[in-house]
Amino acid sequence: MTTLSTTLAKRLEDPRLFRQYAYVNGKWTHGEGGREEAVYDPATNEAIGHIPLLEAEQITAAVDAAEAAFVQWRALRADERCERLLAWYDLIQANREDLATIMTLEQGKPLPDARGEVQYGASFVRWFAEEGKRTYGETIPSHIPNASLGTIKEPVGIAAMITPWNFPLAMITRKAAAALAAGCPVIVKPANETPFSALALAELAERAGIPAGIFNVVLGDPAEVSKILCAESRIRALSFTGSTRVGRLLIEKSANTVKRLSLELGGNAPFIVGPDMDPKEAAFAAIDAKFQTAGQDCLAANRILVHESIHDEFVEHFSERMAALTVGNGLHSEIDLGPLIHRQAVEKAAAIVDDAISKGAKMVGGDQSQAPGENFFMPVMLTGVTAQMKVWREENFAPVAGITAYSTDDEVIEMANDTEYGLAAYIYTHDIRRIWKLMRALEYGMVSVNSVKMTGPPVPFGGVKQSGLGREGGATGIDEYLETKYYCLGALGSVSGS
């Protein structure tokens, strides 16, 4: 172990949760080629550990293991799989502090936020443990004489999951718990920036009695691993959370094997403030919606659209509240914003701000000389944002808030829909007619009215347009890993024809 990883292990109540291996077929695995990659704490740029970069044959071995284990896992009764998943849930809850510490060190988010993510991630395990017992088929009224018709739900097969660095635990549990409850083995490829949360989950899954080969964590070069997972015909489902650009590539790579795809891609969320809102109340809500996870969130409010009658007052309150945010190492107390994931993210944020200013926007805040480290970006508010600016068109994934005034409901609908994305939108108004009009007209998979919080286990999370395919969570989340099989039971000797 490196010096810092030794320090990390001492910081944990259970040092066995910190693993620097892949996890294949119930075994902790080194890379056969000897390749490895360091993982850094984004707050300090110190290496917290190393991970192996597996060779192609080791990825294939994970598929072999999943294929062999699938037979017995799918044969278990739904309540038996439920018991294993609930045991996993209990272990995640019992180890919440260690899991949060690992997450903060590898991802950077403040420790209270990390604790919240562990709780959030665990909630999906519990939800799908129970939902697996409700994968009902149907009885179909027969049009065929002396025959009974119906459907049953069966697991689709091996499911591969490529997960992001911004929510390194919850994005795994939201996908894997659904697949496991459906009867599918899983192969998880976490982001190389944040692998240790995934490996800790694997350790707890093993303790929970999830059999070898059912929950696998593979590590390696992202392009190499994704190419293998997409081309492997035995993998029948692929779930990905990440950028729209990468999502398009995965669709192309999966075409030859015609996989079941579940894609949660980019967002460019509008935050619409109606003329009847209290400007201070709306500004404080917008702060929460924009700066969660330091803006590195697909649900973050990217474009804040404020009615012209309250625009100036809103900007004043937003600026005051933004100035009060504390930026620093997520392990320290009373921190609101941690670092960005790496230096490239800081450079991208700076480029977005420079582009907006060059095209006429005005900047408030953003004194980067106050940043506590090279991966930190002090929060910025831009006013006078237009559709020609990158901050309008792109998912900025940074603490950069763009604010634009509008005059009518029809205008703001057009502005909000002016994007290729369609994941989430926020509406703040008390006028029920405006609420209904905007909610129906906005081209987004999820719309939250007068609330920043909108997600959770019962929610069918997902977007439209180029924000993805399918839904995660809710009663529909498990359907991504199930096939509907139709049956026709005829009485022998009494049915003929087709």
C-alpha positions, 0 to 999 in steps of 0.5 A: 500500500502507499503511505496515504492508503495506509492512512486511509485504512487506519481511518476506517473502522473496517479496513477490509472495505478498502480494496485495491483489486478487481473482483471477479468470480468471488476473488480479488484479482490483480491485472495479469499484465502488471498494469495499474493506475493511481487514484487521486484525492481531488482535494489534495492531488495525493494518490490514495491507492492503485487499481489494476488494469485488467487484460481482455481475457480477464474481462472475458473471465468475468463474463464466463463466471457470470454465465456459469453463476446465472443458472443457479441465481435465476433459479432462486425464488424471488424471496430468496434473492430478496433476502440476499439483497436485504442482507446487503442493504443492512451491511451498507447501512452498518458501514455507512461512515466508512463508505462515506469516507472512501467516497469523499477521498476519491470523489471530493464531495463533502462528507455529509453529502457522501453520507447522504449518497450512501443512504440514497444508494442503500435505499435502492437495494431495499426497494428492488429487493422487495420489487423483485417479488412483484414481477408479475405476468399477465393472464390474457383472455384467450381468442383461441378455443380451449387455450390459456394465454399469458405472460411471465417475466424472466431475467434478460441475462448478464447485465453490464454496468458502466457507472460515473464518478460523480455518484460512485456508489448510488449509480451502482446500487440503482442499476445492480439492485434492479438487475440482481432482483430480476435474477441477472448477474452483473459486471460493473465497470466503475469510473477509474477516478472513483473505483473504491466505492464499487469495490467496497460494495463488492466486499459487502455483497460477498458478506451478504451471501451473494454468490461468486460470479453474480456481482463482479467489478472489472477495472481497466482502460475505459475504452478497452473495457467498454469495447469488450462489454459491448461486443460480448454477445453473452451480455444481454443488457448494458446500463450506462450513466455518463455523457451523451457523447459516450452514450452514442458510442455505446449505442453504436458498439452494441448494435451488432449484439442488439443489447437491451440498453438503459442510458442515463445521459447528459442534462441541461436543466432549466430552472424557471422562476415565475413572476409570483415567486418570492425572489429570495425563496426562489434564489435560495432554492436555485442555489441548492439546485445549481451547486449540489455536488459542486455542479457536477450533477446531471440534475444541476440547474444549468440555465436559470430563467427568471421572470423580468419583473423579479430578475434584479432582486433574484440576482441580488439574493442569489449573489449574497447566498452564493458568496456565503458558500464555503469551498474546501476539502470535503473531509473538513467540517462545514464545507458546502462545495468540494473540488472538481474531479480533476484539473481538466474539469477546472479548465473546462469551467474556466473556458465556459466562463471566458466564453460567456464574458467574451459574448457579453455576460457579466460575472459575479463572484468567481475569484479563483485566487481564493480557490484552496487548491488547483482542482477547486473552482470558486462559484460563479454567477453569470447574468445576461446569458444568451443562447449563443454561449457555451454555458447555455448550450453545454452541460457545464458540470461545474459551479457556474450558474447562468441567469437569463430574464424572460417575459412570458410563459410561451417565451420561457417554454421555448427557451427551456426546450432549446436544447438537445437534452431532456432530463430534468426541469425545475419550475418555481411558481404558485400559479396552478395554471402556469404549473400545468402549462409548463409541466406539460409543455416542457420536453423533459423526462422529469419535472419538479415543481417547487422542490429541489429534491425529486429523486428516490427509489420509487421514481422512474428516473430518466430523460427524453431526447438525447438525455437517454433511454429507459428508466431507473428506479420505480416500478419500471426500473426492474423491467430493464432487466426482464424479458416478457415471455408469452405462452399459449397452453392448448388442450391436447387434441382440441386446438388446431391452426395458428 
